[in-house]
Amino acid sequence: MASRAKTGRNQVTAPIFLLVPQVKLPKRLDLDRDAERALDSVPGLIVANWVDGRW
């Protein structure tokens, strides 16, 4: 009867938290897109940093 004394009589248990369905967040990291951007910029970087007479 000790457990009944701890909880009390005529008390109602009420939920504190409410679960919600999981949400789908958009992708923030797109490696394919970033790799394409990097590859597209390589020729321009080479030309921009080209020094005549270096070779």
Sequence and secondary structure as in RCSB ss.txt:
>XXXX:A:sequence
MASRAKTGRNQVTAPIFLLVPQVKLPKRLDLDRDAERALDSVPGLIVANWVDGRW
>XXXX:A:secstr
 HHHHHH SS                 S  HHHHHHHHHHHHHHHHHHT  TT  
